[in-house]
Amino acid sequence: MDIVERLKAERRYHGIGALDAVLVDAAAEIACLRAERAWRGIDSAPRDMRSIWVWANSSVAIAFWGPYAMAWLDATGIGALDPQPILWQPLPTPPAPEAE
């Protein structure tokens, strides 16, 4: 059960007072999510050809490290980014496939 469902369930079954512990957990989860979504220095970016968000020259792009080019490449893999990015963050998790 995710934190939003826990908040709704606690309030529904136990009243407002029971929310204290859940709110502490919610605050911790929010802090964790904010840390995951923070921009990081490019030196800490994965270099395993995984696509990531990058920040370069006042713009955001999807890129990956090209081990043969020894540079950050645009999402097409055709060209190196110029200038090279200075910040990065992971792409969001894709949605789960819909049940048929």
N, C-alpha and C positions, 0 to 999 in steps of 0.2 A: 504494500500500500504506500503510495507516495505521500509527501507531506501535506498536500492540499486535501487529499482524502482523509488523512488522519485528523486534520483540524476540523473538518465537517463532522466526522464520526464522534470525536470527543465532545464537541459542543452539543450534538444531537442527543447523545446518551448520558453524558455526565455533567452538562452545564458549563458555564463560562469558567468557573474556578479550576476545572480539570484541564484547561487549556495551557496552564503555565508550563508544564514539562514539554508539551508539544511545541509551544512557542520557542522554547530554548532550542529544541531540535531544528525548528524551522529557521531560526536565526543562524545556526551553524551550517545548515544546508545552503542558505543564501550566500553566506560568506564563502563557502567552498565553490559555488557556481560563479561568483564574481571573480574569484582567483583564477578559475579555469578560463574565463573569457577575457582576462587581462592581456594587453599587448606585452610581449616579451622581446628582449633583444634577439636579433637574428642569429647570434652565435649559439643560442640554445635550441634553435629549430632542428627538427628531425631531418636527417640527410639520407633517408631510405626511400626516396622517390614518392613519398606520401604527399598528396596535395594539401596545401595549407593556405590561409589568408596571409598576405604580406602587405606591408606598408612601405611605399617608396615614392619619393617625389610628390608628396601630398595626395597620393591616390592608393586605393586598395585593389589588389588583384589576387587571383588564385594562381599559385605557382608551386613548383617542386624543385628540389635540388637535382641537377643533372650531373651525375658522377663523371661522365665522359667530357662534358663541357666545363666541369668544375665551376659552375655558376648556377644562379637561380634562373629557371626557365619559366616562361609563361605557360598557361594551362595547355596550350597546344603542343608544347615541347619543341616548337620550331625556333624560337628566338630567346636569347638571354635577356633578362630584364635590364634596362639601362635607364636610370642608375640602379644598382643592386639595392635590394630592400634593406631596411634597418630594423624593422619590427615584424613580428609574426604572431599568429594565434591559430589554434586548431580550427578546422571547419566544424560546423555543428554536426551532430549525429544525424544521419538520414532517418526519415520516418520509417516505421515498421511497415512491412508489406501488409496490404489490406487482405482480410480473410475473404475467401470466395464463397 
